[in-house]
Amino acid sequence: MTDIEIAKKVKLKKIDEIAKQLNIKDEDIELYGKYKAKISNPEKYKNNQDGKLILVTAMSPTPLGEGKTTISISIADGLRRIGKNSILALREPSLGPVFGIKGGATGGGYAQVAPMEDINLHFTGDIHAITSANNLLSAMIDNHIYFGNELQINEVVWKRCVDLNDRQLRVVETGLSGESKIVPRKDGFDISVASEIMAILCLSENIKDLKQRLGNILIGYNKNEEPVFAKDLKAEGAMAVLLKDAIKPNLVQTLEHTPALIHGGPFANIAHGCNSIIATKLAMKLSDYTVTEAGFGADLGAEKFLDIKCRKANIKPNVVICVATIKALKYHGGAPKEEILNENFECLQKGMENLYKHIDNIQNKFGLNIIVALNKYNTDTKEELEYVQKELTKRNIESSIVESWAKGGEGAIDISNKIIQICEKKNNFKYIYDLEDSIENKIEKIAKQIYGAKKVTLMPNALKKIDKFKKMGYTNLPICIAKTQYSFSDNPKDITITSNFEITIKDLDLKLGAGFIVAYAGNILTMPGLPKVPAAENIDIDENEEIVGIF
């Protein structure tokens, strides 16, 4: 059966029943139909005791991903099966991957959050609200210029956005109508999940903090090369109004009726890759065990979760789960894409180096306790799984085979029991860099310690930006490196490399609303394109208004 067929077989509980499981008051939920709701007053629960935080990350992925969301869901379900009070805190899917190459992001098989069609499509409208707020600011910028440009804006750095993969929009020209006062200029689109407003939503503590951050968005520079902000256009109030509902966490459930907060969805290769602080902190107040995830491999999502989100939210994981698959191990050991499902012990052995590097980063660089979750596929052989576990045992690394897709929570009972034990152990959590470090030093520490680079090269444009940011007084900010997810390096083809390479930083962006600096490594794009055969070709609705083709 397909994911969507499995999901349709399950009778969901009404969402107010799920809220009652968490002791959420009726007056604190806003219903979006029978099975979705927003939690309208998360600060009401701030005095509850914090539960344990479980972070799910992964080794470097293959193009189709390694099932972090599926593993996260099954572990939350598995914890409930062994009598523990658990909850999920996940990101919202973007329409880009849904209609592109990866498909939906609601898990798979018997480990799904539901209603999966709604969550994968428009859900409660959060990403649409972010898109509208982003483009309202763009409209206000160009409108200000049209009516005389009192702020003397000379350079606009703010881009428009849309929540689809559309490479045609990466660079566009606007204002070509020929009207007498209109000023044509070169512009471009990001995908909505790369918008700074998505990052702002996910890093804000409340509506007041959100509004302040929106006002601090750097929109461009005037003729004297001085910064111009969204608050100079008086835009933050209207943007906050558009986001007044989007800032509230969304409550849904798994197929096994485990509560799930799904809120915010930045990508980790072009943004910071974590769900909202509001949802994560609320989840920790509502349950004894919160299972959350960070995007792509641990070099991207986990690093940003720990160095950016944990620093801002003043939280830390009690245990980190690193998801690995036999196919990803062979892929990063050099096996061609078309052969990664075939038995190949030579590539499997070589691919273990990728996993070891991620484990070393979590254990020794960040000082956190870790367990490897082997996400079992039906193509894996007993010998392959036993080999990986044996090699991990030699290094005193805990592991568990998880059968999420086929068995849901039942397939995660072993790892759930091990997680409970690990959560009681002490860890020595530390950040990779201090905020007081120079911009160059912070980039170098991430590149050398987490990626394994021997050298970092800053291109002239990057050096120019660093000098500019120093003069503006914005150096004590976290760094968010935009980099390929397929390699530790900045080259997506270097999939077997784990050390002794060079990282090139081509450009930087100052995201003052979000409160971090983005450094672009390699040829990273903030507007993805569709593949040759996009998933959209297989998505349809039948005569009974049943959606098919979402996976």
Helices and strands as residue ranges (DSSP letters): H 3-9, H 15-21, G 26-28, E 29-31, E 37-39, G 42-45, E 52-58, H 68-81, E 86-90, H 95-99, E 107-108, E 111-114, H 116-120, H 126-146, E 153-156, E 160-162, G 167-169, E 172-174, E 185-187, E 189-191, G 192-194, H 196-203, H 207-215, E 218-222, E 227-229, G 230-233, H 236-242, E 250-254, E 259-262, H 277-286, E 289-293, I 298-302, H 303-304, I 305-309, H 310-313, E 319-324, H 326-331, G 337-339, H 345-360, I 361-365, E 370-375, H 382-394, E 399-402, H 404-407, G 408-412, H 413-423, H 439-445, I 446-451, E 455-458, H 460-472, E 479-482, E 502-511, E 516-521, G 535-538, E 540-541, E 547-548
